[in-house]
Amino acid sequence: MRKTLISIFSTALFFCILITTILSEVVILRDGNKYIGNLTDNGDTYQINTPDGVMTVKKDRVKSIYQDAATVIKQNNEILAEAQKLIAGANKIPDPKERNATLDKSIEMLMKCQGVCFDVLEIFSGRDGEAIAGQFKDINGTLKHARFLKVLDTDLNVPPTVEPLPTTKPQAKTINPKDIEAAKESYELGILLLEGKQYEKARDILLRAISANPDFAEAYVRIGEAYAMLKDDELAYTNYCKFLEIAGKVSVPSKELVKLQEDALRKTEKFRLLSNKISALTDNLIFDLICLGDICLDDNDYILGDDVLSLVLKIENNNSEAQKGLKRIKEELKKEVKTDVPEDANLSDVYYQAGVLQAEKGKYDEAIEKFNKALSYHRAYPNALFKLGECYEKLNDSRKALKNYRLWLKYFETLSSPSKEENDIMASISRALDRIDNNGKQFNKSKGDFISGSWLMVNECLNKRCNWLASSTAKQILNVDPAHKNAQQALDKLNKNTPPVISNNNTNSENPAPDTKPAPKPTPPSAKVKAQDLIKGKWELKGGYPLYQKWRVSNGRIECDLRLADAVSIFMWSGTLPEKYTLTVKFIIDKVRSSSTDHVGVVYQGEETYISFTGSDCKGAGAINTIILTNDGGNLKVTLNGKVARENIAVSSPSVGLMARNSAIAFTTVSLLEME
């Protein structure tokens, strides 16, 4: 009997040990591959027993290991609840530094939680998958809130206050009953056309329905169905999302509306998961860059700060924090430009040589004085900038050393074929930056993390045949790194293989809609006065590096020739705009110096907010392109060569300016027409 008990105990102990070493888990590799199976720890390797066979991977290839979905959901909920408590408590902390420290802790927790969701979001299905997708959405929303509170702390020294609720409810938009009837009639006809598989006609008729009644939820879902049948996933997804947005505001939805919501959620699930992951990457990058921009401002590192915040506006062109930071940077850079001393290259060289002699003797303060004198007589003296950087570094003044090194790098970017001496200086500055440039290292890390994550998403989108998401993500990669060859190749391939997009603004002229009562359209504004030629007005260069930004008004046109790699240059008109107007800009692109960035655009608000286009969006060299901006008193519509580029853009402080980058362009017409 005793032997039997010992045998049973030994067998149970063996199985306990076996269970602890063989687990059914999710394994995420660093290359993005994911596997589910029984995991055995074999020292330096893991053995994964998957349904497709046994795999052996080295431990250094493994990024993360997760247990079952229930454990992931439970841990995420605990972290999310704890982070929300920290954020709520941070609002009550009066000291800004202490409050920021609490918010930083919550942000760190949420980003770890976000990373878990990012890894397993598409592994688990059914209710578990829906639960994790819901957590991912909640985590992203909480992260945005925490970051918003932290960004506020750059300006406020008091806890954030809660805005009082309005005493009166905002008035709901009223729609003419005749428009509602016209919308219903178009909707019913559109349903019949869908049932008859006449998808293009159905789309056009249903578009009339939302033109008459923009809040007609059911019409959006039917438009989504039409686009889905026309193989336009992007516009199908856009219209399904618009339906879900409107339907989600209905307090007591009908059974039919609930059924449509469930159907739309099912149809958009694949795209929503991918879109949410891509949005999370973008949000993280913008937050990192805004924080780094604040650090650059505090460190007087204005040149890097300009690059950092300009990148934010390339990704999110209405970001108010970046606009505010850039405005301050440009004001500081203007203070440093001295124009009261006449240029004298010979005298500048005399002071430069004197500075070199002092530096060789180790008299760095005296050398700095001579080099600054040389620059006062010749502002664009690159060797003096380099020597100044070296002297300041010898004196352990990293801030001033970095400023002069960065100015030299801006000069280097303008060179088409650098000399051996210039390449040697470049190598020397690169070594110096490795030693002292912590902000630059953080900038490169933030960009690198975004690019690596986004490139994985491009491949994931391509594997799941979400080509439009792959294309938009590849474009974002090129915004951050214009030299990213893989993203450019993927984009070129997608552009060749993607059929023309049918947008909500186009109709099919070959298949006119059946005769039905169309929704009434607003009467277009009429011209009040003759168009004003703005080229004859006063223009001003905006930007931090006027030496490398060449604009001129000559022979009735505006010309620019920009050689500073990836730097946006803005040329602003200083006149006053009417409330409603149409702006027409015609231009010819003479030369494009980089194929993977936006080259030309028009500023429509402030000095930083613009809409831009790449050279590939425009007609070829020598051809005239036309951008038309129509402002009806707060909403802007933009067309390029007759095609709608963007519309319904909110404008609060309208302005006129020209934007260019990495190109030579001639603007032949800039005319303003006031509208009634």
Backbone hydrogen bonds, N-H to C=O, Kabsch-Sander energy under -0.5 kcal/mol:
donor,donor_aa,acceptor,acceptor_aa,energy
5,L,1,M,-2.3
6,I,2,R,-2.3
7,S,3,K,-2.5
8,I,4,T,-2.6
9,F,5,L,-2.8
10,S,6,I,-2.7
11,T,7,S,-2.3
12,A,8,I,-2.4
13,L,9,F,-2.4
14,F,10,S,-2.2
15,F,11,T,-2.1
16,C,12,A,-2.2
17,I,13,L,-2.3
18,L,14,F,-2.5
19,I,15,F,-2.6
20,T,16,C,-1.7
21,T,17,I,-1.1
22,I,18,L,-1.8
23,L,21,T,-0.6
23,L,39,L,-1.6
25,E,23,L,-0.9
25,E,37,G,-2.7
26,V,66,Y,-3.3
27,V,25,E,-0.5
27,V,35,Y,-3.2
28,I,26,V,-0.5
28,I,64,S,-2.9
29,L,27,V,-0.5
29,L,33,N,-2.9
30,R,61,R,-2.8
32,G,29,L,-1.9
35,Y,27,V,-2.4
37,G,25,E,-2.0
38,N,49,N,-1.6
39,L,23,L,-4.1
40,T,47,Q,-2.5
41,D,21,T,-0.7
42,N,40,T,-0.7
42,N,45,T,-2.6
44,D,42,N,-1.1
46,Y,57,V,-2.7
47,Q,40,T,-2.7
48,I,46,Y,-0.6
48,I,55,M,-3.2
49,N,38,N,-2.8
49,N,47,Q,-0.6
50,T,48,I,-1.1
50,T,53,G,-2.3
53,G,50,T,-1.7
55,M,48,I,-2.7
57,V,46,Y,-2.3
59,K,44,D,-2.4
61,R,58,K,-1.7
62,V,59,K,-1.4
63,K,28,I,-2.8
64,S,28,I,-1.7
66,Y,26,V,-2.8
72,V,68,D,-1.8
73,I,69,A,-3.0
74,K,70,A,-2.3
75,Q,71,T,-2.5
76,N,72,V,-2.5
77,N,73,I,-2.4
78,E,74,K,-2.0
79,I,75,Q,-2.4
80,L,76,N,-2.9
81,A,77,N,-2.4
82,E,78,E,-2.2
83,A,79,I,-2.7
84,Q,80,L,-2.4
85,K,81,A,-1.8
86,L,82,E,-2.0
87,I,83,A,-2.3
88,A,84,Q,-2.3
89,G,85,K,-2.4
90,A,86,L,-2.1
91,N,87,I,-1.2
92,K,89,G,-1.3
93,I,90,A,-1.5
99,R,95,D,-2.6
100,N,96,P,-2.8
101,A,97,K,-2.2
102,T,98,E,-1.9
103,L,99,R,-2.3
104,D,100,N,-2.9
105,K,101,A,-1.8
106,S,102,T,-2.0
107,I,103,L,-2.7
108,E,104,D,-2.4
109,M,105,K,-2.0
110,L,106,S,-2.6
111,M,107,I,-2.4
112,K,108,E,-1.7
113,C,109,M,-2.2
114,Q,110,L,-2.8
115,G,111,M,-2.2
116,V,112,K,-1.7
117,C,113,C,-2.1
118,F,114,Q,-2.7
119,D,115,G,-1.8
120,V,116,V,-2.1
121,L,117,C,-1.8
123,I,120,V,-1.7
124,F,120,V,-1.3
128,D,125,S,-0.8
129,G,125,S,-1.2
130,E,126,G,-2.1
131,A,127,R,-2.5
132,I,128,D,-2.3
133,A,129,G,-2.3
134,G,130,E,-2.3
135,Q,131,A,-2.2
136,F,132,I,-2.6
137,K,133,A,-1.9
138,D,134,G,-2.3
139,I,135,Q,-3.1
140,N,136,F,-2.3
141,G,137,K,-2.2
142,T,138,D,-2.4
143,L,139,I,-2.6
144,K,140,N,-2.2
145,H,141,G,-1.8
146,A,142,T,-2.5
147,R,143,L,-2.6
148,F,144,K,-2.4
149,L,145,H,-2.2
150,K,146,A,-1.9
151,V,147,R,-2.8
152,L,148,F,-1.8
153,D,149,L,-0.8
153,D,150,K,-0.7
154,T,151,V,-1.8
155,D,152,L,-2.0
156,L,152,L,-2.0
163,E,161,T,-0.5
179,D,176,N,-0.8
180,I,176,N,-1.8
181,E,177,P,-2.2
182,A,178,K,-2.4
183,A,179,D,-2.5
184,K,180,I,-2.3
185,E,181,E,-2.4
186,S,182,A,-2.3
187,Y,183,A,-2.5
188,E,184,K,-2.7
189,L,185,E,-2.0
190,G,186,S,-2.5
191,I,187,Y,-2.1
192,L,188,E,-1.7
193,L,189,L,-2.1
194,L,190,G,-2.2
195,E,191,I,-2.5
196,G,192,L,-1.7
197,K,194,L,-1.8
198,Q,193,L,-2.8
199,Y,197,K,-1.1
202,A,198,Q,-2.5
203,R,199,Y,-2.5
204,D,200,E,-2.2
205,I,201,K,-2.4
206,L,202,A,-2.5
207,L,203,R,-2.1
208,R,204,D,-1.1
209,A,205,I,-1.1
210,I,206,L,-1.7
211,S,207,L,-1.5
212,A,208,R,-1.9
213,N,209,A,-2.3
216,F,213,N,-1.7
217,A,215,D,-1.5
219,A,216,F,-0.6
220,Y,216,F,-1.1
220,Y,217,A,-0.8
221,V,217,A,-1.4
222,R,218,E,-1.7
223,I,219,A,-2.3
224,G,220,Y,-2.4
225,E,221,V,-1.7
226,A,222,R,-2.2
227,Y,223,I,-2.6
228,A,224,G,-2.3
229,M,225,E,-2.1
230,L,226,A,-1.4
231,K,228,A,-1.4
232,D,227,Y,-2.8
233,D,231,K,-0.8
236,A,232,D,-1.9
237,Y,233,D,-2.8
238,T,234,E,-2.4
239,N,235,L,-2.1
240,Y,236,A,-2.3
241,C,237,Y,-2.5
242,K,238,T,-1.9
243,F,239,N,-2.2
244,L,240,Y,-2.5
245,E,241,C,-2.3
246,I,242,K,-2.2
247,A,243,F,-3.3
248,G,244,L,-2.0
249,K,246,I,-1.3
250,V,247,A,-1.5
251,S,249,K,-0.6
258,V,254,S,-2.3
259,K,255,K,-2.3
260,L,256,E,-2.2
261,Q,257,L,-2.3
262,E,258,V,-2.4
263,D,259,K,-2.2
264,A,260,L,-2.7
265,L,261,Q,-2.7
266,R,262,E,-2.0
267,K,263,D,-2.2
268,T,264,A,-1.9
269,E,265,L,-0.7
269,E,266,R,-0.6
272,R,268,T,-3.3
273,L,269,E,-2.4
274,L,270,K,-1.7
275,S,271,F,-3.3
276,N,272,R,-2.8
277,K,273,L,-1.8
278,I,274,L,-2.3
279,S,275,S,-2.7
280,A,276,N,-2.1
281,L,277,K,-1.8
282,T,278,I,-2.1
283,D,279,S,-2.9
284,N,280,A,-2.4
285,L,281,L,-2.1
286,I,282,T,-2.6
287,F,283,D,-2.4
288,D,284,N,-2.4
289,L,285,L,-2.6
290,I,286,I,-2.6
291,C,287,F,-2.4
292,L,288,D,-2.3
293,G,289,L,-2.7
294,D,290,I,-2.0
295,I,291,C,-1.9
296,C,292,L,-2.6
297,L,293,G,-2.0
298,D,294,D,-2.3
299,D,295,I,-2.2
300,N,297,L,-1.1
301,D,296,C,-2.8
302,Y,300,N,-1.6
305,G,301,D,-2.4
306,D,302,Y,-2.3
307,D,303,I,-1.6
308,V,304,L,-2.8
309,L,305,G,-2.7
310,S,306,D,-2.0
311,L,307,D,-1.7
312,V,308,V,-1.4
313,L,309,L,-1.8
314,K,310,S,-1.4
315,I,311,L,-1.5
316,E,312,V,-3.3
319,N,316,E,-1.9
320,S,318,N,-0.6
323,Q,319,N,-2.0
324,K,320,S,-2.6
325,G,321,E,-2.4
326,L,322,A,-2.7
327,K,323,Q,-2.1
328,R,324,K,-1.8
329,I,325,G,-2.3
330,K,326,L,-2.6
331,E,327,K,-1.8
332,E,328,R,-2.2
333,L,329,I,-2.7
334,K,330,K,-2.0
335,K,331,E,-1.3
336,E,332,E,-0.9
336,E,333,L,-0.5
337,V,333,L,-0.6
337,V,334,K,-1.0
338,K,336,E,-0.7
339,T,337,V,-0.6
344,D,377,Y,-2.5
348,S,344,D,-2.4
349,D,345,A,-2.1
350,V,346,N,-1.7
351,Y,347,L,-2.0
352,Y,348,S,-2.1
353,Q,349,D,-2.5
354,A,350,V,-2.0
355,G,351,Y,-2.2
356,V,352,Y,-2.2
357,L,353,Q,-2.0
358,Q,354,A,-2.0
359,A,355,G,-2.4
360,E,356,V,-2.2
361,K,357,L,-1.1
362,G,359,A,-1.6
363,K,358,Q,-2.4
364,Y,362,G,-1.5
367,A,363,K,-2.2
368,I,364,Y,-2.5
369,E,365,D,-1.8
370,K,366,E,-1.8
371,F,367,A,-2.7
372,N,368,I,-2.5
373,K,369,E,-1.6
374,A,370,K,-2.3
375,L,371,F,-2.1
376,S,372,N,-1.5
377,Y,373,K,-1.0
377,Y,374,A,-0.5
378,H,374,A,-1.0
381,Y,379,R,-1.3
384,A,381,Y,-0.6
385,L,381,Y,-1.5
386,F,382,P,-2.2
387,K,383,N,-2.5
388,L,384,A,-2.4
389,G,385,L,-2.2
390,E,386,F,-2.2
391,C,387,K,-2.5
392,Y,388,L,-2.7
393,E,389,G,-2.1
394,K,390,E,-2.1
395,L,391,C,-1.5
396,N,393,E,-1.6
397,D,392,Y,-3.0
398,S,396,N,-1.0
401,A,397,D,-2.0
402,L,398,S,-2.9
403,K,399,R,-2.0
404,N,400,K,-1.9
405,Y,401,A,-2.4
406,R,402,L,-2.9
407,L,403,K,-1.9
408,W,404,N,-1.9
409,L,405,Y,-2.2
410,K,406,R,-2.0
411,Y,407,L,-1.6
412,F,408,W,-2.4
413,E,409,L,-1.9
414,T,410,K,-0.5
414,T,411,Y,-1.4
415,L,412,F,-1.6
423,N,419,S,-2.2
424,D,420,K,-2.3
425,I,421,E,-2.3
426,M,422,E,-2.3
427,A,423,N,-2.1
428,S,424,D,-2.2
429,I,425,I,-2.7
430,S,426,M,-2.3
431,R,427,A,-1.8
432,A,428,S,-1.9
433,L,429,I,-2.7
434,D,430,S,-1.7
435,R,431,R,-1.1
436,I,432,A,-2.2
437,D,433,L,-2.3
438,N,436,I,-1.4
441,K,437,D,-1.8
442,Q,438,N,-2.1
443,F,439,N,-2.3
444,N,440,G,-2.4
445,K,441,K,-2.3
446,S,442,Q,-2.6
447,K,443,F,-2.2
448,G,444,N,-2.7
449,D,445,K,-2.9
450,F,446,S,-2.0
451,I,447,K,-2.8
452,S,448,G,-2.6
453,G,449,D,-2.1
454,S,450,F,-2.8
455,W,451,I,-2.6
456,L,452,S,-1.7
457,M,453,G,-1.6
458,V,454,S,-2.3
459,N,455,W,-2.0
460,E,456,L,-2.2
461,C,457,M,-2.9
462,L,458,V,-2.4
463,N,459,N,-2.6
464,K,460,E,-1.5
465,R,462,L,-1.4
466,C,461,C,-3.3
467,N,465,R,-0.9
470,A,466,C,-2.2
471,S,467,N,-2.6
472,S,468,W,-2.2
473,T,469,L,-2.2
474,A,470,A,-2.3
475,K,471,S,-2.1
476,Q,472,S,-1.6
477,I,473,T,-2.1
478,L,474,A,-2.1
479,N,475,K,-1.6
480,V,476,Q,-1.5
481,D,477,I,-3.3
484,H,481,D,-2.1
485,K,483,A,-1.0
488,Q,484,H,-2.0
489,Q,485,K,-2.8
490,A,486,N,-2.4
491,L,487,A,-2.4
492,D,488,Q,-2.6
493,K,489,Q,-2.3
494,L,490,A,-2.4
495,N,491,L,-2.6
496,K,492,D,-1.6
497,N,493,K,-1.8
498,T,494,L,-2.2
503,S,501,V,-0.7
506,N,503,S,-1.6
509,S,507,T,-0.9
511,N,508,N,-0.7
516,T,514,P,-0.6
528,K,674,E,-2.5
529,V,674,E,-0.7
532,Q,672,L,-3.5
534,L,532,Q,-0.9
534,L,670,V,-2.6
535,I,670,V,-0.7
536,K,533,D,-0.9
537,G,534,L,-2.1
540,E,572,M,-2.5
542,K,570,I,-3.2
548,Y,545,Y,-1.6
549,Q,546,P,-0.9
550,K,548,Y,-0.6
550,K,561,D,-0.9
551,W,549,Q,-0.8
552,R,559,E,-2.3
554,S,552,R,-0.6
554,S,557,R,-2.8
557,R,554,S,-1.1
558,I,667,F,-2.3
559,E,552,R,-3.1
560,C,665,I,-2.4
561,D,550,K,-2.1
562,L,663,S,-2.5
563,R,548,Y,-1.0
563,R,561,D,-0.5
564,L,548,Y,-0.5
565,A,563,R,-0.8
567,A,564,L,-1.8
568,V,566,D,-0.5
569,S,660,A,-2.5
570,I,542,K,-1.5
571,F,658,L,-2.6
572,M,540,E,-3.0
572,M,570,I,-0.5
573,W,656,V,-2.4
574,S,538,K,-2.4
581,Y,631,N,-1.8
582,T,673,L,-2.2
583,L,629,L,-3.0
584,T,671,S,-2.6
585,V,583,L,-0.5
585,V,627,I,-3.0
586,K,669,T,-2.4
587,F,625,N,-2.0
588,I,666,A,-2.6
590,D,588,I,-0.7
590,D,664,A,-2.3
591,K,664,A,-1.8
593,R,662,N,-3.1
594,S,662,N,-0.6
597,T,594,S,-0.5
599,H,613,F,-2.6
600,V,613,F,-1.9
601,G,659,M,-2.1
602,V,611,I,-2.0
603,V,657,G,-2.3
604,Y,609,T,-2.1
605,Q,609,T,-1.4
606,G,653,S,-1.8
608,E,605,Q,-0.5
609,T,605,Q,-1.5
610,Y,608,E,-0.7
611,I,602,V,-1.9
613,F,600,V,-2.9
615,G,597,T,-0.6
617,D,614,T,-0.9
618,C,614,T,-0.8
618,C,615,G,-0.6
622,G,589,I,-0.8
623,A,620,G,-2.1
625,N,587,F,-2.9
627,I,585,V,-3.2
628,I,639,T,-2.1
629,L,583,L,-2.7
630,T,637,K,-2.5
631,N,581,Y,-2.7
631,N,629,L,-0.5
632,D,630,T,-0.6
632,D,635,N,-2.0
636,L,649,I,-2.2
637,K,630,T,-1.8
638,V,646,R,-3.4
639,T,628,I,-2.1
640,L,643,K,-2.6
641,N,626,T,-3.2
643,K,640,L,-1.9
645,A,638,V,-3.0
646,R,638,V,-1.6
649,I,636,L,-2.0
650,A,648,N,-0.6
651,V,634,G,-2.6
655,S,604,Y,-1.3
657,G,603,V,-1.2
658,L,571,F,-2.9
659,M,601,G,-2.5
660,A,569,S,-2.0
661,R,599,H,-1.8
664,A,591,K,-2.5
665,I,560,C,-1.8
666,A,588,I,-2.5
667,F,558,I,-3.6
667,F,665,I,-0.5
668,T,586,K,-1.3
668,T,666,A,-0.8
669,T,586,K,-1.6
671,S,584,T,-2.4
672,L,532,Q,-2.5
673,L,582,T,-2.5
674,E,672,L,-0.5
675,M,580,K,-2.2
676,E,526,S,-2.9
